[in-house]
């Protein structure tokens, strides 16, 4: 049965609402407003986890995002369980279930604890040194290392929670709702600026909001009372948006910031349903005020990691804010005045403070005087040399420090305690400042890195304790002074504040406190999560690592989920002391985003499931769906792939469709092709420059195929362009290339050829294209548009006619991608579905068969027509494709022309497009398969690969296209396609397999 | 007679947001760098093409949206215009601009789908996936923005206070409509 350490006081916890939760299966109770950590402490539970390497018992150490020990697994549902959640940050809710991590079978009895006894064998670098030999054993080592790596368990099923994103733009963003953030927000809002204030807690005010002591007063009021009034006054500012439970994750350049808002993590399961769990805010701010405060440092002494040892300021927050005492006999260990504030709070709440151990020789501040008046015992100039207790601290051993602080002298004093608060001073939270590109400077007096305002990106400022102002009067006056300059204010409502606070008179800093034992026999932990000690840092230095970045990686200091918030400064200090270097010269490790962890869900937002990728649909899409089409993704389009009937396989469906298109009529939705409307007096000249062939003489009403090259002479895109009028063309592009082609052409017009009078407008979605092919296509079009003269004389291949279907204008192109007599009907998309249905009805008697992209590919391959992107890959010239005929040799210029005459592009042994026939006509090659000549010659020489391959029902044999080195010369040559289980013999042929004389175009 | 098949056939209402497709209306893309162009447009539509970036001009019948220094989008306010009236308007513009080499007139009525948004929270909704800063846009009637909503290219036209028209390519319209309705649930 756990004890209840709750005291009945404070305004922050609603003790009328009791909340039940489970920790490691044990049912416990807390109150609304508790964090998991405060609720556990209220139940006298300190032991919450085991350390990563030595599996040492660890307890709650802090009350915020810097927590290194109390990281727990939340829930056990395989889709929502979450590892590495800080107990200090998660708010208690009804039904919360949390589990300790990195322990088996339980946190109380952990088999892995044996590592603690083996620790002398496991120094820093143990893994790097041990598992390098013998090299062949690595895979065996890896199996075990992988099993022991990491903390917690990942969910095994998809996350069922909802997440989303929100963009926000503001004049001023203030990060942090402590007193300096509150003052800044008020001043910005007062000026009428569009202001956002974010804070990771659900209560604004930082540590001042629970600082009720006559040592700290503002305008003769307790600082907390004064601040509360200011916060209450926020509702008068409609231009101020306050986002609580929102933590800033990243500060990118030019004031672009990411923040995660927790919307339902504090709610019980029933209240969460159908609500967004977390929202990622993407904020663009004209100005940013960083008011992230500072975190208290631990002290580094022997066995400073036992459960029951907390930061002194956290003990204060637990008692003042949550109404939880952390023990019944508390001692404090400090090098500054902060621990005295804690002692006052504890004393006020009736909690016994045994002793304050202060490494300083004396202090005369008002806080210290107050403690002396109360009568709490202070041991000046002393240090803790050891702590005792395994799963909870029981006592401490204290000795007098020598004058230089490097050793201890005198008798060892044993003091019983069940809780120890330590305070090693304060570290400004400069992470976000450095993420944004700011540089730090070292302030020797306070042993801290602070933002160097001379090396700060513009339009941002750090205020408050994150700027090194720790005392209330300095903090307020400097914040106001700096914000006035930053926001260009003449006067502020805070100009005449009367601030009273205790002033710290003495400082003493010792990064590594001595013990009565040699360092090698002690365990002074720096990084509590990764079990990195001061000894490890010294070992790294002895082994030649000097850069802080190298020491960090060798010792893993600062590489846990807390990212070294508590450990980095001490590591730096110890390196500086050991090497005799100035800390400022050492610099810090790089603070990278995220500052606080982000869930994958919040990064992804709603872009999951049906919103994972975008889908473009043609106007006829619904008909395809209704008629059982299978779809393939082409770019973002959903294109009908094939239309299976009666449980046909894809192969069977494609064979049937292909046969029908050649024997009767086939119909294809070709709407996805890119379409660009080209107008202007220089349109013909423009096309001359864009395509390899000549366009000036193309008659109005005629169509022409064009090949577009990149500047390097390689084939980029292709399509048919039709001359609609004297200065009016419509160009078609490939489906996937449409957007890029338009951008490229617009780019050329704006930058290279501004003299041309040409205008481009995309009309891809304006017109749907219905392609009807086959010997009966003419009959079908005739039935739909009876007035249209379809005679070959008046409407020959590669020409177009304007027409009407019912009352709607349309363009009919007589062009073919299948080699069959074909028509393409281009009509406004909103009428396309009806036209398609009309075609199907008209074509019934001719066995019109809808076909998809796979049949289209097969039919064009029979004719040897290329598909850009399938038969080409950006490395083939027109000549490589055996399309020399399309290069206008008399043309002055076109994109890529010069490159066609480079020594490399005229090489005869380039890969060139060829046809392939298999020895066994039923054997269909795999696309991508390699082609070789001699399988026995090692290494096997790869001559090329298959680009397109099908079984042709019309030719009753397998056909393929391939690119082969010197392919043009190799017609008739036998090659081998080596596959996993067999070698396939093939012969190089012409690329055209079907109707070489093009008789069917006019059939 | 062929039927007009728009992509979105529903109206949706959420807390403080109403969304519906407004079709069929004529939309014409205009491009020109010629001096005479503005005058000709003024004569035909009784409005001049705006020259200030991201603005629009309009009258009872038409809106003219600035898209680039040489490109504008015209759309009609009249949902009841017949197809013949639409074609006549297009022909008139084409004859005066394109045929006389004063620029380019291209019918894009079916290229763009116009979705009308009304309500106090329409900008909160769009800001869920749109990086554009609406602070100025929403204050200035007639503002035009070309941006991305849920990664899809759109044109936005501020019609009135808390009312805007969004133009999206027809092929993306269903996809965007799905996203809009999904996100509107959480406003």
Interface residues (C-beta under 8 A of the other chain):
Chain A: X162 X164 X165 X166 X167 X168 X169 X194 X274 X275 X276 X282 X284 X606 X610 X611 X614 X615 X616 X617 X618 X619 X637 X672 X677 X679 X680 X681 X725 X727 X728 X757 X759 X760 X761 X762 X763 X764 X765 X766 X767 X805 X806 X807 X808 X809 X828 X829 X830 X831 X832 X833 X834 X835 X838
Chain B: X1 X2 X3 X4 X5 X6 X7 X23 X24 X29 X31 X32 X33 X70 X83 X84 X87 X98 X99 X101 X103 X104 X105 X106 X107 X108 X109 X110 X111 X112 X124 X127 X128 X129 X130 X131 X132 X133 X134 X135 X150 X151 X152 X169 X170 X171 X172 X174 X175 X178 X179 X182 X183 X185 X186
